[in-house]
Amino acid sequence: MASLKDKVVVLTGASRGIGAAAARLMAEDGPTLILCARSAEANAETRAAVEAVGATAESHGFDVSDAAAAKVFIDDVVTRHGRIDVLINNAGSGKMGSVADVPPDDYLAVQRVNVMGPYNMIYAALPAMLERDAGTIINLTSARAFIPDRFYAAYCSSKAALLSMTQCLHFDLQDTNVKIFAFSPGFTETDMVREIYANKVFRQAALTPDQGQPPERPAKVMTWLAREAPNNLAGEHVQVQFNDISRRAGLED
Ligand SMILES: NC(=O)c1ccc[n+]([C@@H]2O[C@H](COP(=O)([O-])OP(=O)(O)OC[C@H]3O[C@@H](n4cnc5c(N)ncnc54)[C@H](OP(=O)(O)O)[C@@H]3O)[C@@H](O)[C@H]2O)c1
C-alpha cells in the first residue's frame, strides 16, 4: 500500500470535523502535515494529536477565500519544503435559508469559501506541482451537488460548482502527472451539520446529526485517496457509500 511517509500534505479545515479526523489518520504514515484553518490557534488540538504519533506538523491561519493570503501561504510552503505532494481542499461552510432571507453578500460568502477557496489554493499551488510533474489535489465536494433542497441554494450550488471545476481541471491536467479528485464524504456528524439542524425546519428532516457517520469514516477514505491517488478515480466524483470505493479504502471487507 502507498504511504504518505515524508510527503508534504497541505490540509485546509484541519481544526475540526472531517479534516481533524483525517489529519489524525494521515499522521500515522509520518508525513509533514501542514494544518490550516482561519486561525492557527484553532488547529492546536489537531496538531497535538498529529505530533503525538510522531508526524511533523505546522499550523497556519488564513482565510481560503482570500486569494492573496492563499498565495502567500502556498509560496511560503513551497519555499521552505520545496514542494507540495498533496493538497486537500477540505475547508467549507454553508448558509441555510430561503432566498428571501439570505442576502446576496451571504450567498456570495459561501461561494467565496467553497468555490474560490479551492480555486485560490490550486491556482497558487499548481505551478510548483507542474514543474515537478507530480502532485495530488483532493477537493471536498458533496452529494448535495446533485441533491437540491429547500433552503440549500448557497451550499448546493457551491458544491455543484466545485465538482464541475474539479472535473474541468482534470481535463486541463490530463497530459500531466498531477491528479485531481472530487471527494464527497457523505452525511457526517460535525459542527457543520449540527449548525444546519439547529434550524427548526431541518429538525423535522428524516435524518438528524446523530444519524450521521462519525468523521473517522470519511477520513479513512480521504486518507486512502491521498495515499493511493488511483488513476481511475481522477476527475471522478468519489463518494463514501457502501460500494467499491469504501471497500477499496478498507471500510468494509
Ligand atoms: N459533514 C457533512 O455531512 C459533509 C457532507 C458533505 C460534504 N462535506 C464537506 O466536507 C468538508 C468538511 O466538512 P465538516 O463537516 O468537517 O465541516 P466543519 O466541521 O464545519 O469544519 C469546517 C472546517 O473548515 C474551516 N473553515 C471554514 N471556513 C474557512 C475559511 N474561510 N478559511 C479557512 N478555513 C475555513 C474550519 O476552520 P475554522 O472554523 O477553525 O477556521 C473547519 O476546520 C466541507 O467542505 C464540507 O462542505 C461535509
The ligand as a MOL file (V3000), in Angstrom:
LIG
                    3D

  0  0  0     0  0            999 V3000
M  V30 BEGIN CTAB
M  V30 COUNTS 48 52 0 0 0
M  V30 BEGIN ATOM
M  V30 1 N -20.3640 16.9770 7.3830 0
M  V30 2 C -21.0020 16.5160 6.3020 0
M  V30 3 O -22.0240 15.8060 6.4000 0
M  V30 4 C -20.4770 16.8480 4.9320 0
M  V30 5 C -21.1240 16.2670 3.8260 0
M  V30 6 C -20.6600 16.5500 2.5520 0
M  V30 7 C -19.5700 17.3950 2.3760 0
M  V30 8 N -18.9570 17.9460 3.4620 0 CHG=1
M  V30 9 C -17.7980 18.8270 3.2240 0
M  V30 10 O -16.6710 18.3230 3.9300 0
M  V30 11 C -15.8170 19.4150 4.3210 0
M  V30 12 C -15.5620 19.3470 5.8220 0
M  V30 13 O -16.8220 19.4840 6.4710 0
M  V30 14 P -17.0370 19.3320 8.0460 0
M  V30 15 O -18.4100 18.7980 8.2090 0
M  V30 16 O -15.8870 18.6550 8.6590 0 CHG=-1
M  V30 17 O -17.0760 20.8850 8.4610 0
M  V30 18 P -16.8300 21.6250 9.8480 0
M  V30 19 O -16.8090 20.6740 10.9860 0
M  V30 20 O -17.7740 22.7710 9.8730 0
M  V30 21 O -15.3310 22.1870 9.6610 0
M  V30 22 C -15.0730 23.1610 8.6890 0
M  V30 23 C -13.5850 23.4310 8.6590 0
M  V30 24 O -13.3360 24.4320 7.6380 0
M  V30 25 C -12.6080 25.5280 8.2090 0
M  V30 26 N -13.0110 26.7560 7.5480 0
M  V30 27 C -14.2750 27.2240 7.3970 0
M  V30 28 N -14.2640 28.3780 6.7150 0
M  V30 29 C -12.9630 28.6530 6.4210 0
M  V30 30 C -12.3040 29.6920 5.7180 0
M  V30 31 N -12.9870 30.7250 5.1870 0
M  V30 32 N -10.9520 29.6600 5.5880 0
M  V30 33 C -10.2460 28.6330 6.1310 0
M  V30 34 N -10.8140 27.6020 6.8040 0
M  V30 35 C -12.1620 27.6220 6.9560 0
M  V30 36 C -12.9770 25.4970 9.6930 0
M  V30 37 O -11.9540 26.0900 10.4510 0
M  V30 38 P -12.1560 27.3040 11.4840 0
M  V30 39 O -13.6110 27.4930 11.7220 0
M  V30 40 O -11.3990 26.8390 12.7010 0
M  V30 41 O -11.5000 28.4540 10.8050 0
M  V30 42 C -13.0540 23.9880 9.9690 0
M  V30 43 O -11.7690 23.4570 10.2120 0
M  V30 44 C -16.5350 20.7000 3.8690 0
M  V30 45 O -16.0280 21.1240 2.6460 0
M  V30 46 C -17.9860 20.2390 3.7280 0
M  V30 47 O -18.7120 21.0360 2.8310 0
M  V30 48 C -19.3840 17.6930 4.7320 0
M  V30 END ATOM
M  V30 BEGIN BOND
M  V30 1 1 1 2
M  V30 2 2 2 3
M  V30 3 1 2 4
M  V30 4 1 4 5
M  V30 5 2 4 48
M  V30 6 2 5 6
M  V30 7 1 6 7
M  V30 8 2 7 8
M  V30 9 1 8 9
M  V30 10 1 8 48
M  V30 11 1 9 10
M  V30 12 1 9 46
M  V30 13 1 10 11
M  V30 14 1 11 12
M  V30 15 1 11 44
M  V30 16 1 12 13
M  V30 17 1 13 14
M  V30 18 2 14 15
M  V30 19 1 14 16
M  V30 20 1 14 17
M  V30 21 1 17 18
M  V30 22 2 18 19
M  V30 23 1 18 20
M  V30 24 1 18 21
M  V30 25 1 21 22
M  V30 26 1 22 23
M  V30 27 1 23 24
M  V30 28 1 23 42
M  V30 29 1 24 25
M  V30 30 1 25 26
M  V30 31 1 25 36
M  V30 32 1 26 27
M  V30 33 1 26 35
M  V30 34 2 27 28
M  V30 35 1 28 29
M  V30 36 1 29 30
M  V30 37 2 29 35
M  V30 38 1 30 31
M  V30 39 2 30 32
M  V30 40 1 32 33
M  V30 41 2 33 34
M  V30 42 1 34 35
M  V30 43 1 36 37
M  V30 44 1 36 42
M  V30 45 1 37 38
M  V30 46 2 38 39
M  V30 47 1 38 40
M  V30 48 1 38 41
M  V30 49 1 42 43
M  V30 50 1 44 45
M  V30 51 1 44 46
M  V30 52 1 46 47
M  V30 END BOND
M  V30 END CTAB
M  END
